[in-house]
Structures are given as structure tokens and as C-alpha cells.
Amino acid sequence: MDLKEQQAYILGAFLTLANRLQVLGDQLDEKITMKQWLLIAVILKSGSPAPALSDLAAMIGSSRQNVKKMALLLEKQGFVTLSKDEKDARILRVRLTEECMVYFAGRNREEEQFMDDLFQDFNAELTSGLFTGLTKLTANITRMEAGSPDEEKE
């Protein structure tokens, strides 16, 4: 396969694997979907105890409307609370509940097993290479979304 064929394969594999990974992840837990898990993970990693809904949407790469739907479902389950910002009522903040933290601590072993199974036979070199490649793809997508001109190619 030449370079262009490999790149086309990679793009197709990403799209296909995203769907397959979501189905597998959704089977882990009947209470929460993979996308809801991602939202909770992004809240945890955001650096804010109550990030703005719009910021979460940007971090996930989804619309504010879709993230709000997910957050409302998670609120019904007791995993998050939604509240208006104290200074700007237009801003909706999302906060994880204690119930959420306890619930996810209880499924830690299952999540670790899922990750072990997913990355079975990945050594440090392969993991590092994939991480580097995904980081570069993420930067390229961000640049394309912003409509920036091509940066110098290495």
C-alpha cells in the first residue's frame, strides 16, 4: 500500500472503530453510555469543579445541544447537577455529584480490564507511536476547524 492508500485506510478505520468502540463501551454498563462516560471524564479532566456546558461541548467536539441532552440524562440519574453561573445566568455549569464519584469508583476494576483488553499486545513503543500520531491528527483537525492556512510540513 502506498502512503495515500494507507492514509485512506486510517481514516476509514477511525470512523469504523469509533462506532465499534462505542458499541463495546455501551455494553460495559447498562446505566451509562460511552458518550456519557466521556462527558464525565472530560468534566473530571477539565480542571474546573463546574465547567461551563459550552466549554465541555468544545472539549468533546460536539454541539452544545447534544451535550446538554446528555447532561440532563446524567442529572436524572444523579450523576451531575446543572446550575446557572452566579455571575452570568446565560452560562450553564455542570458539576459531578458525590453519587457519581462513588459509582465510578465502584466500577474501576471493570474499566481497567476494558483498557487492558483494548490495548492487549501494545508495548510502550507502539502505544507511544499511536499517541504521537493521534496528537498530530488532533492538532491538524483543530487547525482545519479554525480555517488556518497549512503550516509548514516537516
Secondary structure, DSSP 4 states (H G I P E B T S, - for coil): --HHHHHHHHHHHHHHHHHHHHHHHHTT-SS--HHHHHHHHHHHHTSSSS-BHHHHHHHHTS-HHHHHHHHHHHHHTTSEEEEE-SS-TTPEEEEE-HHHHHHHHHTHHHHHHHHHHHTTT--HHHHHHHHHHHHHHHHHHHHHHHTPPPPPP-
